[in-house]
Amino acid sequence: MWSALIGGTLVLFWLFIAIFGSWISPYDPSAMISPDIFAPPSAKFWLGTDYLGRDMLSRILDGARYSVGLALASTVFSCLFGIALALLAVLSNRWIEEALSRVIDALISMPSKMLALVMVSVFGSSVPLLITMAVIAYTPGCYRIARSLALNIAQMEYVQVARSRGEGRWYIATVEMLPNMVGPLLTDFGMRFVFCVLLLSGMSFLGLGVQLPAADLGSLVRENISALSQGSLAIIVPAVAIGTLTIGVNVLIDSFSARRRAGF
């Protein structure tokens, strides 16, 4: 109960920040409004300033929309593609399943960070490319989990009855199979989201993610790395923000999985 409350609160908090953060930020995130760099918290700057004298609170509120938004879009697309391909493979001819599985095996054999580095090096960094990169990296994992679930469900009596009635593949996939796959797929969705947040933040930390003048949480850590020896909030707060976002999602996933196993 408490874990679900804590995880849900953290997730809702960061969703709220991602949606409304730019509207409630006290200053322009790109404006250099203080002559003091890495200034400590004050009544004017609640989280201090960064390496250019910009308000860190405004930077965090603006950067969260990129970290959450890009990761959420990437996760949604990767799960949709993975589930759709898995259902197609299970309900199609054997050769289609084999072809899809071989392509997925080839993609899943490539480490996600290596694939991301290659794509960014070849095509350059942009928001559409970052989303595409994450979708390509994480669709295979979702496909394998969805296919495993679909293979088990396809042997159930109610699916066999639907087939004997002459129902089409679309009906069987969306009405008979998909609703019974929702629980495990939601758990996998949360895990994919965490993976996407960490991948995109890592790319931004390397300078290959979201580009200036925009910045996500990973970019904020990278650009203020010189404040590490000073213990400035300019580097601590973005790192804590990434941590609380991923921890909140993980705690919520664990509580959801525990309730599902208990039969709730």
C-alpha positions in Angstrom: 0.0 0.0 0.0 2.7 2.5 1.1 5.0 1.6 -1.8 2.2 2.1 -4.3 1.4 5.5 -2.7 5.0 6.6 -2.7 5.6 5.4 -6.3 2.4 6.9 -7.6 3.1 10.2 -5.9 6.6 10.5 -7.5 5.3 9.5 -10.9 2.4 11.9 -10.8 4.7 14.7 -9.5 7.0 14.3 -12.5 4.2 14.0 -15.0 2.8 17.3 -13.6 6.2 18.9 -13.9 6.6 17.6 -17.4 3.3 19.1 -18.5 3.1 22.3 -16.6 6.7 23.0 -15.6 7.4 25.5 -18.4 4.3 27.5 -17.3 5.1 27.7 -13.6 8.9 28.4 -13.9 9.7 31.7 -12.2 12.3 32.8 -14.9 13.2 32.2 -18.5 15.2 28.9 -18.4 17.7 30.3 -20.9 18.1 33.8 -19.3 21.4 34.6 -17.5 19.8 36.6 -14.7 22.5 36.4 -12.0 26.1 37.5 -12.0 27.0 34.7 -9.6 27.6 31.2 -11.0 26.7 28.2 -8.9 25.1 30.5 -6.3 23.6 28.8 -3.3 19.9 28.6 -2.7 18.2 31.9 -1.8 14.8 33.5 -1.6 15.3 34.7 -5.2 16.8 31.4 -6.6 15.4 28.5 -4.7 17.8 26.0 -6.2 20.6 28.3 -6.8 22.1 29.1 -10.2 24.1 27.2 -12.8 27.4 27.7 -14.6 26.0 30.7 -16.5 24.0 32.3 -13.7 20.7 30.8 -14.9 18.0 29.9 -12.4 18.3 26.1 -11.7 14.6 25.7 -10.7 13.5 27.1 -14.0 16.0 24.8 -15.8 14.8 21.8 -14.0 11.1 22.6 -14.6 11.8 23.1 -18.3 14.2 20.1 -18.7 11.8 17.6 -17.1 9.5 17.8 -20.1 12.2 16.5 -22.4 13.3 13.7 -20.1 9.8 12.6 -19.4 8.2 13.4 -22.7 10.9 11.8 -24.9 11.1 8.7 -22.7 7.3 8.3 -22.6 6.9 8.7 -26.4 9.7 6.3 -27.0 8.2 3.7 -24.6 4.7 4.0 -26.1 5.9 3.5 -29.7 8.3 0.7 -28.8 5.5 -1.2 -26.9 2.9 -0.6 -29.6 5.2 -1.9 -32.3 6.5 -4.8 -30.2 3.0 -5.9 -29.2 1.6 -5.5 -32.8 4.5 -7.5 -34.3 4.2 -10.2 -31.6 0.5 -10.7 -32.2 1.1 -10.7 -36.0 3.8 -13.4 -35.6 1.7 -15.6 -33.4 -1.5 -15.4 -35.5 0.3 -15.6 -38.9 2.0 -18.3 -41.0 5.0 -20.0 -39.7 7.4 -18.3 -42.1 6.2 -14.9 -41.1 6.9 -15.7 -37.5 10.3 -17.0 -38.3 11.2 -14.0 -40.4 10.1 -11.6 -37.7 11.9 -13.5 -34.9 15.2 -13.5 -36.9 15.0 -9.8 -37.4 14.2 -9.2 -33.7 17.1 -11.5 -32.7 19.5 -9.5 -34.8 18.3 -6.2 -33.3 18.3 -7.4 -29.7 21.9 -8.7 -30.1 23.1 -5.1 -30.4 23.6 -3.2 -27.1 21.2 -0.3 -26.9 23.9 2.3 -26.1 26.1 1.1 -29.0 23.2 1.3 -31.4 22.4 4.8 -30.1 26.0 6.0 -30.5 26.1 4.7 -34.1 22.8 6.3 -35.1 23.7 9.7 -33.6 27.2 9.6 -35.2 25.7 8.9 -38.6 22.6 11.0 -38.6 23.3 13.7 -36.0 21.3 14.3 -32.8 17.7 15.5 -33.0 14.5 14.9 -31.1 12.9 12.6 -33.8 16.2 10.7 -34.1 16.4 10.2 -30.3 12.8 8.8 -30.2 13.5 6.6 -33.3 16.8 5.3 -31.7 15.0 4.4 -28.4 12.1 2.7 -30.3 14.5 0.6 -32.3 16.5 -0.3 -29.2 13.6 -1.4 -27.1 11.0 -2.8 -29.5 12.7 -6.2 -29.6 12.5 -6.7 -25.9 8.8 -5.8 -25.8 8.3 -8.1 -28.8 9.8 -11.1 -27.1 7.7 -10.7 -23.9 4.5 -10.0 -25.8 5.2 -13.0 -28.1 5.8 -15.3 -25.1 2.5 -14.2 -23.6 0.6 -14.5 -26.9 1.9 -18.0 -27.5 0.5 -19.2 -24.2 -2.8 -17.4 -24.6 -3.2 -18.7 -28.2 -3.5 -22.3 -26.8 -6.4 -21.4 -24.5 -9.8 -22.8 -25.1 -11.5 -19.5 -25.6 -9.1 -18.6 -28.4 -9.6 -22.0 -30.1 -13.4 -21.5 -29.8 -13.1 -18.1 -31.5 -11.1 -19.6 -34.3 -13.6 -22.4 -34.8 -16.3 -19.7 -35.0 -14.4 -18.3 -38.0 -13.4 -15.0 -36.2 -10.7 -13.0 -38.0 -7.2 -12.4 -36.7 -7.9 -8.8 -35.8 -10.8 -9.9 -33.6 -8.8 -12.7 -31.9 -5.9 -10.4 -31.3 -7.8 -7.4 -29.9 -10.7 -9.0 -28.2 -9.6 -12.5 -27.1 -5.8 -12.2 -26.5 -4.8 -8.6 -25.9 -7.0 -8.0 -22.8 -5.5 -11.0 -21.1 -2.0 -9.7 -21.7 -2.5 -6.3 -20.2 -1.2 -6.9 -16.7 2.3 -8.2 -17.6 2.6 -5.7 -20.5 1.9 -2.8 -18.2 4.7 -4.0 -15.9 7.0 -4.3 -19.0 5.9 -0.8 -20.1 7.1 0.7 -16.8 10.5 -1.1 -17.1 10.9 0.2 -20.7 10.1 3.7 -19.6 12.9 3.5 -17.0 15.3 2.1 -19.6 14.4 4.9 -22.0 14.9 7.6 -19.3 18.4 6.2 -18.5 19.4 5.8 -22.1 18.3 9.3 -23.1 19.8 10.9 -20.0 23.1 9.0 -20.7 23.2 10.2 -24.3 22.6 13.8 -23.1 25.3 13.4 -20.5 27.7 12.5 -23.3 26.6 15.5 -25.3 24.7 13.4 -27.9 21.2 13.8 -26.7 19.0 16.9 -26.5 20.9 19.8 -28.0 21.2 23.5 -27.0 19.3 25.7 -26.4 17.0 22.9 -25.1 18.2 20.7 -22.2 16.9 17.7 -20.4 18.0 16.4 -17.0 21.0 14.6 -18.4 22.2 17.7 -20.1 21.9 19.7 -16.9 24.2 17.2 -15.1 26.7 17.4 -17.9 26.8 21.2 -18.3 27.3 21.7 -14.6 29.8 18.9 -14.0 32.5 21.5 -13.0 30.4 22.1 -9.8 30.9 18.5 -8.6 33.8 19.4 -6.3 31.8 22.3 -4.8 28.7 20.1 -4.1 26.5 22.6 -5.8 22.8 22.0 -6.3 23.3 22.7 -10.0 24.6 19.2 -10.4 23.0 17.5 -7.4 19.4 18.4 -8.2 19.2 17.1 -11.8 20.8 13.9 -10.7 18.3 13.5 -7.8 15.5 14.3 -10.3 16.5 11.4 -12.6 16.9 9.2 -9.5 13.5 10.0 -8.0 11.8 9.6 -11.4 13.2 6.1 -12.0 12.8 5.0 -8.4 9.1 6.2 -8.4 8.4 4.2 -11.6 10.2 1.1 -10.2 8.4 1.2 -6.9 5.0 1.6 -8.6 5.8 -1.3 -10.9 6.8 -3.5 -8.0 3.6 -2.7 -6.1 1.5 -3.4 -9.2 3.2 -6.7 -9.8 2.8 -7.7 -6.1 -0.9 -6.9 -6.2 -1.3 -8.8 -9.5 0.4 -11.9 -8.1 -1.8 -11.7 -5.0 -4.8 -11.8 -7.3 -6.1 -8.3 -6.9 
